[in-house]
């Protein structure tokens, strides 16, 4: 029944777009880890069910930095892919360049305005026009924990920064890696996102990461944030440099490390390894950020191939936003649906918690775009911030220098 409904909606979209035949879609994305690939399969199969073929254009590299570099090269050489996985301000940047197809008819046909939360629409739309279809909402301020190791070491779920440090100390004393981490700029940035929110609180997050206020960026609180990053650096193993995020997750899955601080795509890896939340692993909010949600949303932007959106682009966009697909996909991906009108009873405990917290945070003013995942400030600023955070994490700057460099980096790239 679900398939029938979706197929009919897609057909309606094709008619709206005035197109008649379907071809392959070429999709550029960075979903190459096990859990990510499993989620992507849900989308591929959905389209296959509509007779649409899939031309895969994967660009490995968490957070999508490499994917965005490849995209730029493809567009520059006049060979844009049909559809591209994209985050926040990157969508806005491409829309500004006039590169994206207008999805207004499909959005109107399927009532997107009513079901997609404003925080996402801010990026799905440019100048009032729909230019991207959101497939999910991820949230970054999570900790993933090995339940059996926590039980063995007598560690309770840490509620505060001090609890967290005490738990990390216990793990260290037991000879385990306390914090699984991969030394890549976007991962350092993901950690920084949570540490900054925990240390300075929501107003500080708003002022620094979103408003880019020089005074807040250069404040003593910011120095404390860097000091805390230095403290966490002491709980990371020696081989962290360059490690992919999913390999860090595997350390928790394999009982080598106790915690990983990562967005909820990490849950996709636990699930893909056959683990169950609450039994094998725990998910909880980064200590001292329990009231807030830092979010990022994967959206698919369609590159203009001519005057109108093509039939396969229309089908892809329609499938992505359909209720049945949003549940099926997000169950596997670790994220939650991008529409607020769904019954998420089929999601696991972490997913249900994430969905409720996302909605609650949106209505209480506690929802913030993740800086590390392109939802707080544009790529130029984000990348400049990454450089400073990574240099500090690797001991090239002390905290005071890092604060000064951060202020300068923002000033130059704003
Ligand atoms: C994306 C996720 C992806 C993660 C790691 C994030 O920026 O939003 O979908 O799983 O990067 O690759």
Boltz pocket constraint, residues with backbone or C-beta under 6 A from the ligand:
constraints:
  - pocket:
      binder: B
      contacts: [[A, 30], [A, 31], [A, 36], [A, 61], [A, 62], [A, 63], [A, 64], [A, 87], [A, 138], [A, 245], [A, 265], [A, 296], [A, 297], [A, 298], [A, 373]]
      max_distance: 6.0
